[in-house]
Amino acid sequence: MTSSLIDQIENFLGQHSMSPITFGRKALGDPHFVRDLRGGRDVRLSTVERVKEFMEGYRADQPPFVKQPRRHRRTAPGMATA
């Protein structure tokens, strides 16, 4: 499954003149995804599905994937923050 996914991604990159870093960032929010995949990274089925959905629905004008910011704990009034 991984080699087939890599082939599909490589074809997509060529068709859209997109760098692997941009692809990873837009598809998953992970700029190193393609590099890691080429290096033998195992991928969950849910990740494969997200990547395929991205490629099928890709439009050059769509905004990149945006990770949600982490919520920070509130400190009590008067407490110092580091």
trRosetta pair geometry for C-beta under 8 A, 3 or more apart (Angstrom, degrees):
i j d omega theta_ij theta_ji phi_ij phi_ji
1 4 5.8 -61 -153 39 32 112
1 5 6.2 33 152 -21 68 108
1 43 7.9 -129 113 65 110 106
1 48 6.8 -37 161 -106 120 155
2 5 5.5 -55 -148 36 33 112
2 6 6.3 35 153 -21 66 103
2 37 6.9 -168 -165 -165 100 89
2 40 7.9 55 150 -144 157 41
2 42 7.4 -86 -78 -122 137 45
2 43 6.3 140 -104 20 94 109
3 6 5.6 -48 -146 34 34 114
3 7 6.5 37 152 -20 64 103
4 7 5.7 -53 -150 35 32 113
4 8 6.4 32 151 -19 64 105
5 8 5.6 -54 -149 36 33 112
5 9 6.3 31 153 -18 66 106
5 37 7.1 -102 107 -167 114 136
5 43 6.9 -82 76 50 170 154
5 48 5.9 -98 -99 -128 139 99
5 51 6.8 61 -161 93 114 148
6 9 5.7 -56 -147 38 31 110
6 10 6.2 33 154 -21 66 106
6 37 5.9 176 -90 139 94 114
6 38 6.5 116 -133 -89 127 64
7 10 5.7 -52 -144 35 29 112
7 11 6.4 31 155 -18 63 105
8 11 5.8 -55 -152 36 30 111
8 12 6.4 31 150 -20 64 107
8 52 7.5 -5 135 -101 154 83
8 55 6.9 72 152 155 108 179
9 12 5.5 -55 -149 37 33 114
9 13 6.3 37 153 -23 67 103
9 20 7.9 62 152 -121 119 86
9 23 6.7 110 -165 161 103 154
9 34 6.2 -172 151 -116 144 104
9 37 7.3 65 31 95 162 156
9 51 7.1 -41 -82 175 109 129
9 55 7.5 -122 -100 -77 59 137
10 13 5.7 -50 -147 33 30 113
10 14 6.6 29 154 -15 62 106
11 14 5.9 -59 -152 38 30 110
11 15 6.2 28 154 -19 67 110
12 15 5.8 -57 -145 37 29 110
12 16 6.2 -6 167 10 66 114
12 18 7.3 -29 132 45 82 125
12 23 7.2 111 106 -124 117 133
12 55 5.0 -83 -106 -132 148 117
12 58 7.6 112 -162 6 118 159
13 16 6.7 -77 -142 53 21 88
13 17 7.9 55 167 -117 56 7
13 18 5.1 -111 -136 68 63 83
13 19 7.4 38 -151 -139 111 8
13 20 6.4 -11 -111 -73 146 65
13 23 6.0 -62 -90 -52 96 145
13 34 7.7 73 -67 -126 140 156
14 17 7.5 19 -168 -71 27 45
16 58 7.0 -53 -86 136 156 146
16 60 7.1 -178 -154 -87 108 95
18 22 5.1 -124 -172 84 91 122
18 23 5.2 106 130 -61 123 91
18 26 8.0 -69 -163 23 140 140
19 22 4.6 93 57 8 85 103
19 23 6.9 -146 94 -7 45 86
20 23 5.5 -53 -147 35 33 116
20 24 6.4 32 158 -17 66 105
20 33 7.9 -152 171 71 88 73
20 34 3.5 -124 -164 73 109 148
20 35 6.3 115 132 -44 139 74
21 24 6.0 -56 -150 37 29 108
21 25 6.2 27 154 -18 64 111
21 31 4.6 15 -158 -167 82 96
21 32 7.6 3 -115 -72 75 42
21 34 7.6 -104 -58 35 34 117
22 25 5.7 -58 -146 39 30 112
22 26 6.0 20 161 -12 68 111
22 31 8.0 18 -58 -129 22 85
23 26 6.2 -64 -144 42 24 102
23 27 5.8 8 167 -8 65 118
23 33 7.4 -114 105 69 88 115
23 34 5.8 59 76 -43 123 132
24 27 6.2 -61 -131 44 23 101
24 28 5.9 -46 -169 47 61 101
24 30 4.9 -81 171 93 105 67
24 31 4.9 122 89 -137 120 20
24 32 6.2 -170 149 37 167 19
24 33 3.5 167 -128 29 111 103
24 34 5.3 -124 -52 -8 110 86
24 35 7.8 -44 -43 9 153 81
25 28 7.8 -85 -119 59 7 60
25 29 6.5 28 -155 -125 47 26
25 30 7.2 -147 -84 59 40 24
25 31 4.7 18 -63 -84 94 78
25 64 5.7 -18 132 -160 94 137
25 65 7.0 -172 152 45 50 96
26 54 6.9 136 120 -168 89 131
26 62 7.9 101 -164 93 118 100
26 64 4.4 -100 -106 -127 69 83
26 65 5.8 124 -173 -1 30 88
27 33 7.0 -105 72 63 115 161
27 50 6.9 120 168 132 89 92
27 51 5.4 39 175 -119 138 66
27 54 4.0 137 -126 110 87 176
27 55 7.6 7 -107 -46 124 73
27 65 6.5 -28 94 -20 11 135
28 33 5.4 97 50 -67 136 153
28 47 7.0 24 -110 -149 137 93
28 50 6.3 92 -93 119 90 131
28 51 7.0 -23 -50 -79 112 82
28 54 7.7 -90 -44 -38 68 155
28 65 6.3 -169 74 49 2 168
29 64 7.8 121 -89 153 65 100
29 65 4.5 -107 -52 109 84 120
29 66 7.3 104 -96 -137 117 6
29 67 4.7 111 -159 -53 152 98
30 33 4.2 94 98 -51 110 100
30 36 8.0 -48 149 21 125 134
32 35 4.9 -61 -163 50 70 116
32 36 5.3 70 138 -26 91 106
33 36 5.9 -64 -148 40 24 108
33 37 6.1 25 156 -21 65 109
33 41 7.9 -120 -158 71 52 158
34 37 5.5 -53 -144 36 31 114
34 38 6.3 34 155 -19 65 104
35 38 5.8 -56 -151 36 28 111
35 39 6.3 21 151 -14 62 113
36 39 5.5 -63 -148 43 32 111
36 41 3.9 42 146 -37 93 144
37 40 8.0 150 -177 17 26 10
37 41 5.1 -68 -85 50 40 109
37 43 6.7 13 -111 -51 100 125
43 47 4.7 -119 -173 82 95 129
43 48 5.6 110 126 -55 122 86
44 47 4.6 99 59 2 80 101
44 48 7.2 -141 99 -4 45 84
45 48 5.5 -51 -150 34 37 114
45 49 6.4 39 151 -20 66 104
46 49 5.6 -51 -150 35 33 114
46 50 6.5 36 151 -21 64 103
47 50 5.6 -51 -148 34 34 112
47 51 6.4 34 153 -19 66 104
48 51 5.8 -56 -150 36 30 111
48 52 6.3 26 154 -15 65 108
49 52 5.8 -56 -145 39 30 108
49 53 6.2 32 155 -20 65 107
50 53 5.7 -55 -147 37 29 112
50 54 6.4 34 153 -23 63 104
51 54 5.7 -53 -153 32 31 114
51 55 6.5 26 153 -15 65 105
52 55 5.8 -54 -146 38 33 108
52 56 6.2 30 156 -17 67 109
53 56 5.9 -57 -143 40 29 109
53 57 6.0 0 166 6 65 116
54 57 6.5 -77 -143 52 21 91
54 58 6.2 48 157 -65 63 94
54 65 8.0 -46 -108 -53 129 119
55 58 5.7 -25 -146 -18 28 120
58 62 7.1 -134 -153 28 49 132
59 62 4.8 101 65 -26 89 103
63 66 7.2 -9 135 -33 116 109
75 79 4.4 -129 168 77 112 121
75 81 5.6 -149 -10 -78 159 96
76 79 4.8 81 61 -13 79 123
